Amino acid sequence: MRAFVLDKNLKPLDPCHPARARELLNVGRAKVFKRYPFTIVLQDRTVEQSIVHSHRIKIDPGSKITGIAVVQEETGRVTSALEVSHRGQQIKNALESRRSLRRGRRNRKTRYRKPRFLNRTRKPGWLPPSLESRVNNIETWVKRIRKVCPISAISQELVSFDLQQMQNPEISGVEYQRGELFGFEVKEYLLAKWGRKCVYCDTKNTPLEIEHIVPKSKGGSDRVSNLTLACRSCNQKKGSKSVEDFLSKKPELLKKIKAKTKTSLKDAAAVNTTRWELYRRLQETGLPVEVGSGGLTKFNRKVRAIEKYHWTDASCVGKSTPKRLLIRGVKPLLIAAKGHGTRQRCRPNKYGFPKAHAPKSKFFQGFQTGDIVKANVIKGKFAGQYVGRIAIRFKPSFSLQLRTQKFDVHPKYLKTIHKADGYEYQS
């Protein structure tokens, strides 16, 4: 991955090789502007004194990870590559936790208040927060790259998944309108599918209850493929356990149940839902936006004999892909969305009752949770030099998070090298 370069007026120039960046820093012609992505500022150069080539941002949107590549259009060189990990599931879990806490509090304190309905409005193009975060992450990184690299165009993979065909590859014609439950009610369908008996203990001629294979508390859905039938005792025993834990001593039965279930389609649905909103926001940048299908991306990658990764898929998006892509030596910057903290001041226990209150302040001794620091620990069990992300406490003992371990460190040993910006980096 090449280093981004700015002139002395902070205008973007062509990225340079890391060795060239080190040389410029050593002789004092440049200074470090930003650590992630690594960017330097030239002290004696302006855009008018340089030859600047056009670059293209290429995006392969995904539900969990989005690949982004910056390609120099004239030479076909991939100058930078990013893989952004989204936090959509974390946001969904946090909202469900907040909903349950509020519901419990309102039932305790305002049980006689009349319910309010239809008093919320949503703006056009509204997306659920878990999906909105995916679009915002991509939009954020497009803006950041444009500030440090001369970008002239954008390419986006605009793909649509056929969810019914993913479940049933042989579906056709009127079957699309009929669906899986045509001619059935849900309970009758499940009785026919699971043989009118408890799926866990094979009990027949007893009242059966509809049961979620993947519990809703663990992200399971109400799709009919996630439903089965169980007697009351088995349903109570399983509770909110995962089916793997509940049937850990019955591997044959677990294999049989999994063979009848279907893969979750929430990732494909997330991409389908956000693709046009992402396209609209990319158009708002004022740059020309090219779109390409997933089939074209795969064809470009196969023809050029490139291995499949998120960032290599991104570099092959669209018809603008050069005949020869120079990707040798490119190592993507791995980026994980971490958010900007929480507004929740009251910390509840597992029953929803308050147990602690978080301070309003987000800074302590000049540090903030999420700062990437260089630690020079002089003595003790963890003596040495480290680079990692910190979580502050309002006492001189911070938590330093590394890739493989986590330990406490005094702030006097820390030096900030990258301020918290909502993301964690791994090069």
C-alpha positions in Angstrom: 0.0 0.0 0.0 1.4 3.3 -1.1 1.6 6.4 1.1 -0.8 9.3 0.4 0.9 12.7 -0.3 -0.3 16.2 0.2 1.4 19.4 -1.0 2.2 22.3 1.4 -1.3 23.7 0.8 -2.8 20.3 1.7 -3.9 19.5 -1.9 -3.6 15.9 -2.9 -0.7 14.6 -5.1 0.0 11.2 -6.5 0.7 8.5 -3.8 4.3 7.5 -3.5 6.2 4.3 -2.6 6.7 3.8 1.2 10.5 3.8 0.6 10.2 7.2 -1.1 8.1 8.5 1.8 10.7 7.4 4.4 13.4 9.2 2.3 11.4 12.4 2.3 10.8 12.2 6.0 14.4 11.5 6.8 15.8 14.5 4.9 13.1 16.8 6.3 11.2 17.5 3.1 8.0 16.0 4.5 6.1 15.6 7.7 3.6 13.0 8.8 0.1 14.3 8.4 -1.9 11.2 9.4 -1.1 7.7 10.6 -4.1 5.8 9.2 -4.2 5.8 6.3 -0.5 6.9 6.2 -0.3 10.4 4.7 2.7 12.8 4.5 2.8 16.6 3.7 5.5 17.9 1.4 7.1 21.1 2.7 8.4 22.4 -0.6 5.9 21.3 -3.3 2.6 22.5 -4.7 0.1 21.0 -7.1 1.2 23.4 -9.9 4.8 22.1 -9.6 3.8 18.4 -10.0 2.3 16.0 -12.5 -0.9 14.6 -11.0 -2.6 11.5 -12.4 -6.3 10.7 -12.1 -7.4 7.9 -9.8 -10.6 6.0 -9.4 -12.2 4.7 -6.2 -13.7 1.2 -6.7 -16.1 -0.2 -4.2 -17.4 -3.8 -3.6 -20.1 -3.3 -0.9 -20.8 -6.1 1.5 -23.0 -6.8 4.4 -20.1 -7.5 6.9 -17.0 -6.4 5.0 -16.7 -3.8 2.2 -13.7 -3.8 -0.1 -12.3 -0.5 -1.4 -9.5 -0.1 -3.9 -7.8 3.1 -5.4 -6.6 2.5 -8.9 -4.5 4.8 -11.0 -6.3 4.8 -14.3 -3.4 5.5 -16.6 -1.2 2.7 -15.4 -3.7 0.3 -13.8 -1.7 0.3 -10.5 -3.7 -0.4 -7.3 -2.2 2.3 -5.1 -4.3 1.6 -2.0 -6.6 -1.1 -0.7 -9.0 -1.1 2.3 -11.3 -3.6 3.9 -13.9 -2.0 6.1 -15.7 -4.3 8.7 -19.2 -3.0 9.6 -20.9 -3.2 12.9 -24.5 -3.6 11.8 -25.2 -6.7 14.1 -23.8 -4.9 17.1 -26.1 -1.9 16.5 -29.1 -4.2 16.1 -28.3 -6.0 19.4 -27.8 -2.6 21.2 -31.1 -1.4 20.0 -32.9 -4.5 21.1 -31.3 -4.2 24.5 -32.4 -0.6 24.8 -35.9 -1.5 23.7 -36.2 -4.2 26.4 -34.9 -1.9 29.1 -37.3 0.9 28.2 -40.2 -1.5 28.0 -39.4 -2.8 31.5 -39.1 0.7 32.9 -42.3 1.9 31.4 -44.2 -1.1 32.6 -43.0 -0.4 36.1 -43.4 3.4 36.2 -46.1 4.4 33.6 -48.2 1.3 33.4 -51.5 3.3 33.2 -50.3 5.7 30.5 -52.3 5.4 27.3 -50.3 3.9 24.5 -49.2 6.2 21.7 -49.3 5.1 18.1 -48.4 6.6 14.8 -46.6 9.5 16.3 -43.3 8.9 14.5 -42.3 10.1 11.1 -39.5 8.9 8.9 -37.8 10.9 6.2 -37.8 9.6 2.6 -35.0 7.1 2.0 -34.9 6.1 5.7 -32.9 3.0 6.6 -32.7 1.1 9.9 -29.7 2.1 11.9 -27.9 -1.2 11.3 -28.1 -0.6 7.6 -27.5 3.1 7.7 -24.2 2.5 9.5 -23.0 0.4 6.5 -23.8 3.2 4.0 -22.2 5.8 6.3 -19.0 3.8 6.7 -18.5 3.7 2.9 -19.5 7.3 2.5 -17.0 8.3 5.2 -14.1 6.5 3.6 -14.8 7.9 0.1 -14.7 11.4 1.6 -11.5 10.7 3.5 -9.7 9.2 0.4 -10.8 12.2 -1.7 -9.0 14.5 0.7 -5.7 12.8 0.3 -5.7 11.4 -3.3 -6.7 13.0 -6.6 -9.9 11.1 -7.4 -11.7 11.7 -10.7 -14.3 8.9 -10.7 -16.0 6.2 -8.7 -17.0 2.6 -9.5 -19.6 0.7 -7.5 -20.7 -2.9 -7.7 -24.5 -2.7 -7.9 -25.7 -6.2 -7.4 -29.1 -7.6 -6.6 -29.7 -11.0 -5.0 -32.7 -13.2 -5.9 -33.6 -14.4 -2.4 -36.2 -16.9 -3.5 -33.8 -18.5 -6.0 -31.1 -18.6 -3.4 -33.5 -20.8 -1.3 -34.8 -22.8 -4.3 -32.6 -22.8 -7.4 -35.3 -24.5 -9.5 -38.0 -21.9 -8.8 -39.7 -20.4 -11.9 -42.8 -18.7 -13.2 -45.8 -18.5 -11.0 -43.9 -20.1 -8.1 -42.4 -16.7 -7.4 -45.9 -15.4 -6.5 -47.0 -18.4 -4.6 -44.0 -18.8 -2.2 -43.2 -21.5 0.2 -46.4 -21.4 2.2 -48.8 -21.5 -0.7 -51.9 -23.6 0.3 -50.7 -23.8 4.0 -51.1 -22.1 7.3 -47.8 -21.8 9.2 -48.7 -24.5 11.8 -50.0 -26.9 9.2 -47.0 -26.4 7.0 -44.7 -27.2 10.0 -46.7 -30.3 10.9 -46.3 -31.6 7.4 -42.6 -30.7 7.2 -41.6 -32.2 10.6 -43.8 -35.3 10.6 -46.3 -34.2 13.3 -44.0 -34.9 16.2 -41.6 -33.2 18.5 -38.4 -32.7 16.6 -36.2 -33.1 19.7 -37.8 -36.2 21.5 -40.0 -37.7 18.7 -43.1 -37.5 20.9 -46.4 -37.9 19.0 -50.0 -37.3 19.9 -49.2 -34.4 22.2 -49.7 -30.7 21.9 -46.9 -29.2 19.9 -45.6 -25.6 20.1 -43.9 -23.5 17.4 -40.2 -23.2 18.3 -37.3 -21.1 16.9 -34.3 -23.2 15.9 -32.0 -20.2 16.2 -33.5 -18.2 19.2 -34.6 -14.7 18.6 -32.4 -13.6 21.4 -29.4 -14.8 19.4 -30.4 -13.1 16.1 -32.9 -15.7 14.8 -35.7 -14.6 12.6 -39.4 -15.5 12.2 -38.8 -17.0 8.8 -40.6 -20.3 8.4 -37.2 -22.0 7.7 -36.2 -21.1 11.2 -39.3 -22.6 12.8 -39.9 -26.1 14.0 -42.2 -28.0 16.4 -41.5 -29.1 19.9 -43.4 -30.4 22.9 -43.8 -28.1 25.8 -41.1 -29.8 28.0 -38.5 -29.7 25.2 -39.4 -26.1 24.4 -38.9 -25.1 28.0 -35.6 -27.0 28.3 -34.2 -25.4 25.2 -35.2 -21.9 26.2 -32.8 -19.4 24.6 -30.0 -22.0 24.1 -28.6 -22.4 20.6 -29.5 -25.6 19.0 -25.8 -26.7 18.9 -25.6 -26.4 22.7 -29.0 -28.0 23.3 -28.2 -31.0 21.1 -24.5 -31.3 21.9 -25.0 -34.9 23.0 -27.1 -35.8 19.9 -24.9 -35.0 16.9 -27.0 -37.1 14.5 -30.3 -35.3 15.4 -28.5 -31.9 15.1 -27.3 -32.9 11.6 -30.8 -33.9 10.6 -32.3 -30.7 11.8 -29.7 -28.5 10.1 -30.2 -30.4 6.9 -33.9 -29.2 6.9 -33.1 -25.6 7.7 -32.0 -23.0 5.2 -29.2 -20.5 5.3 -30.0 -17.0 6.7 -30.5 -14.5 3.9 -30.1 -11.3 6.1 -26.7 -10.5 4.5 -28.1 -10.7 1.0 -31.1 -8.6 2.1 -28.8 -6.0 3.6 -26.9 -5.5 0.3 -30.2 -5.4 -1.6 -31.7 -2.8 0.7 -28.7 -0.4 0.8 -27.4 -0.6 -2.9 -29.5 2.3 -4.3 -29.1 4.5 -1.3 -25.3 4.1 -1.5 -25.5 4.9 -5.3 -27.5 8.0 -4.6 -25.0 9.3 -2.0 -22.0 8.5 -4.2 -23.7 10.6 -7.0 -23.9 13.5 -4.5 -20.1 13.7 -4.5 -20.3 15.3 -8.0 -18.0 12.7 -9.5 -19.1 10.3 -12.3 -20.3 7.0 -10.8 -19.9 3.8 -12.8 -21.9 0.7 -11.8 -21.1 -2.9 -12.6 -22.7 -6.3 -11.9 -21.3 -9.0 -9.7 -20.9 -11.2 -12.8 -18.7 -8.7 -14.5 -16.6 -8.3 -11.4 -16.0 -12.1 -11.3 -15.3 -12.2 -15.0 -12.7 -9.4 -14.7 -11.0 -11.2 -11.8 -10.9 -14.6 -13.5 -9.6 -13.2 -16.8 -6.7 -11.5 -14.9 -6.1 -14.6 -12.7 -6.4 -12.6 -9.5 -7.2 -14.3 -6.1 -10.5 -13.5 -4.5 -10.4 -11.1 -1.6 -12.7 -8.2 -0.8 -10.2 -5.6 -2.0 -9.3 -7.6 -5.2 -13.0 -7.8 -6.0 -13.3 -4.1 -5.6 -10.3 -3.5 -8.0 -12.2 -5.5 -10.7 -15.5 -3.7 -10.5 -17.0 -2.2 -13.7 -16.0 -1.9 -17.3 -13.3 0.7 -16.5 -11.1 -2.1 -15.1 -7.7 -1.9 -16.9 -6.6 -4.9 -19.0 -3.6 -5.2 -16.6 -4.0 -4.6 -12.9 -0.7 -4.0 -10.9 -1.4 -5.5 -7.5 1.9 -7.0 -6.6 3.0 -6.1 -3.0 -0.4 -4.5 -2.1 -1.4 -5.2 1.4 -4.8 -3.9 2.4 -5.4 -1.8 5.5 -8.0 -3.6 7.7 -10.5 -1.2 9.2 -13.1 -2.2 11.8 -15.9 0.2 12.7 -16.1 0.8 16.5 -18.5 3.7 16.8 -18.0 6.9 18.8 -18.9 5.7 22.3 -22.3 5.5 23.9 -24.8 8.0 25.2 -26.2 5.5 27.7 -25.3 6.9 31.2 -27.2 4.3 33.3 -25.6 0.8 33.2 -28.2 -1.9 34.1 -27.7 -5.4 35.4 -29.0 -8.4 33.5 -32.5 -7.8 35.0 -32.7 -4.3 33.7 -32.2 -2.5 37.1 -29.6 0.3 37.3 -26.2 -0.7 38.9 -23.8 2.1 37.8 -23.7 5.5 36.1 -21.1 6.4 33.6 -19.5 9.8 33.7 -20.5 12.4 31.1 -16.9 13.3 30.3 -15.2 11.5 27.4 -11.6 12.7 28.1 -9.2 12.1 30.9 -5.7 13.5 31.1 -5.9 14.3 27.4 -6.8 10.8 26.3 -10.1 9.3 24.9 -11.3 5.8 24.5 -10.4 4.7 21.0 -7.1 6.6 20.8 -4.3 4.6 19.2 -1.2 5.1 21.4 2.4 4.1 21.6 3.2 2.7 25.0 6.7 2.6 26.5 6.3 0.6 29.7 9.6 0.9 31.6 9.1 -1.7 34.3 6.8 -4.5 35.5 5.4 -7.6 34.0 4.5 -6.0 30.7 7.7 -3.9 30.3 8.4 -3.1 26.6 7.1 -1.0 23.7 3.6 -1.5 22.3 1.2 0.1 19.8 -2.5 -0.4 20.5 -6.0 1.1 21.2 -6.9 2.3 24.7 -10.0 2.3 26.8 -9.8 5.0 29.4 -10.9 4.9 33.0 -11.3 8.0 35.2 -8.2 7.0 37.2 -4.6 6.6 36.1 -5.0 3.1 34.9 -6.1 2.6 31.2 -6.8 -0.6 29.4 -4.4 -1.1 26.4 -5.8 -3.5 23.8 -3.4 -5.3 21.5 -4.1 -8.0 18.9 -3.5 -10.9 21.3 -3.7 -9.5 24.8 -5.0 -6.7 27.0 -3.5 -5.2 30.1 -3.6 -2.1 32.3 -1.1 0.7 31.8 -0.5 4.1 33.4 -1.1 7.1 31.1 2.4 8.5 31.8 3.8 5.8 29.6 1.4 6.6 26.6 1.8 8.9 23.6 -1.1 9.4 21.2 -0.2 8.7 17.6 -3.8 8.7 16.1 -6.8 10.3 17.8 -10.0 8.3 18.1 -12.1 8.5 14.9 -14.6 5.7 15.3 -12.4 3.0 13.6 -9.7 0.5 14.6 -6.9 -0.3 12.2 -4.7 -3.3 11.4 -2.1 -3.1 8.7 
